[in-house]
């Protein structure tokens, strides 16, 4: 019989459709992917084409070759110029669209994905995330910063060259506030951080854990919103990504590479999004919130029911999905 599970962190109900459930193997990508070259003349992110993205805001180099570049998004969702202004006119509310929208180019090579990047390069990426995260929060117009990656057409990417995006917005969206408030209510009621309690319970159950490293635990939550929806939580309680240490960056790089490699080889390189969900550096001492990474493989689609009800239907049992990924052994690089 199907069951409804409550995701306490997102405060959303999920129908675990046991009678419609697919085997993990049924989610393997069937889309034929082109073999990409290491360099594309028309790609603005490839090494040698830097003139196409001239307004660089950050560069990491080694032996006169850049490893990472951060540039403004040419098609920015927000304007870097102007002041934040809020206008409330009866039922009409608006805020001026100021903010920051950057692209982090993850490698000079056009044909690499995170699963194939050296762990050291992933460390560089995470370190650059942290640096830019803090820089953007120094802008008094910015209220919230989000770091995310779209991989594949089904995840919303328009350029195949490996990249991530960092956006600073002039307000905090309601669904982010809702999660913060839910965590606050849980803390007020129990005296515990909801995320720390989640880690404790997932480690005790064990059946949804995919990978555990020294500083991080990777698992499919009990009420996963979609098939193979993955969370990576730091074991140490801290609310803001900006407080991550060098040792934790190194550990997270290995964890993230292994997790995405398991997806790559287990589900044949699925499209996916990942996002870093974090408090601001100013609120880093929060007792009730705990930053984390959410990875969403785009192996299933939401439809009218989800839009109409606000609930999700997950046709993959979280326990089976976790077991499947635990048993995927990526080739040794």
Rosetta blueprint (number, residue, H / E / L):
1 X L
2 X L
3 X E
4 X E
5 X E
6 X E
7 X E
8 X L
9 X L
10 X L
11 X L
12 X E
13 X E
14 X E
15 X E
16 X E
17 X L
18 X L
19 X L
20 X L
21 X L
22 X L
23 X L
24 X H
25 X H
26 X H
27 X H
28 X L
29 X L
30 X L
31 X L
32 X L
33 X L
34 X L
35 X L
36 X L
37 X L
38 X L
39 X L
40 X L
41 X L
42 X L
43 X L
44 X L
45 X L
46 X L
47 X L
48 X L
49 X L
50 X H
51 X H
52 X H
53 X H
54 X L
55 X L
56 X E
57 X E
58 X E
59 X E
60 X E
61 X E
62 X E
63 X L
64 X L
65 X E
66 X E
67 X E
68 X E
69 X E
70 X E
71 X E
72 X E
73 X L
74 X L
75 X L
76 X L
77 X L
78 X L
79 X E
80 X L
81 X L
82 X L
83 X L
84 X L
85 X L
86 X E
87 X E
88 X E
89 X E
90 X L
91 X L
92 X E
93 X E
94 X E
95 X E
96 X L
97 X L
98 X E
99 X E
100 X E
101 X E
102 X E
103 X E
104 X E
105 X E
106 X L
107 X L
108 X L
109 X L
110 X L
111 X L
112 X L
113 X L
114 X H
115 X H
116 X H
117 X L
118 X L
119 X H
120 X H
121 X H
122 X H
123 X H
124 X H
125 X H
126 X H
127 X H
128 X H
129 X H
130 X H
131 X H
132 X H
133 X H
134 X H
135 X H
136 X H
137 X H
138 X L
139 X L
140 X L
141 X L
142 X L
143 X L
144 X E
145 X E
146 X E
147 X E
148 X E
149 X E
150 X E
151 X E
152 X L
153 X H
154 X H
155 X H
156 X L
157 X L
158 X L
159 X L
160 X L
161 X L
162 X L
163 X E
164 X E
165 X E
166 X E
167 X E
168 X E
169 X E
170 X L
171 X L
172 X L
173 X L
174 X H
175 X H
176 X H
177 X H
178 X H
179 X H
180 X H
181 X H
182 X H
183 X H
184 X H
185 X H
186 X H
187 X H
188 X H
189 X H
190 X H
191 X L
192 X L
193 X L
194 X H
195 X H
196 X H
197 X H
198 X H
199 X H
200 X H
201 X H
202 X H
203 X H
204 X H
205 X H
206 X L
207 X L
208 X L
209 X E
210 X E
211 X E
212 X E
213 X L
214 X L
215 X L
216 X E
217 X E
218 X E
219 X E
220 X L
221 X L
222 X L
223 X L
224 X L
225 X L
226 X L
227 X L
228 X L
229 X L
230 X E
231 X E
232 X E
233 X E
234 X E
235 X L
236 X L
237 X L
238 X L
239 X L
240 X L
241 X H
242 X H
243 X H
244 X L
245 X L
246 X H
247 X H
248 X H
249 X H
250 X H
251 X H
252 X H
253 X H
254 X H
255 X H
256 X H
257 X H
258 X H
259 X H
260 X H
261 X H
262 X H
263 X H
264 X H
265 X H
266 X H
267 X L
268 X L
269 X L
270 X L
271 X L
272 X E
273 X E
274 X E
275 X E
276 X E
277 X E
278 X L
279 X L
280 X L
281 X H
282 X H
283 X H
284 X L
285 X L
286 X L
287 X L
288 X L
289 X L
290 X L
291 X L
292 X E
293 X E
294 X E
295 X E
296 X E
297 X E
298 X L
299 X L
300 X L
301 X L
302 X L
303 X L
304 X H
305 X H
306 X H
307 X H
308 X H
309 X H
310 X L
311 X L
312 X E
313 X E
314 X E
315 X L
316 X L
317 X L
318 X H
319 X H
320 X H
321 X H
322 X H
323 X H
324 X H
325 X H
326 X H
327 X L
328 X L
329 X L
330 X L
331 X L
332 X L
333 X L
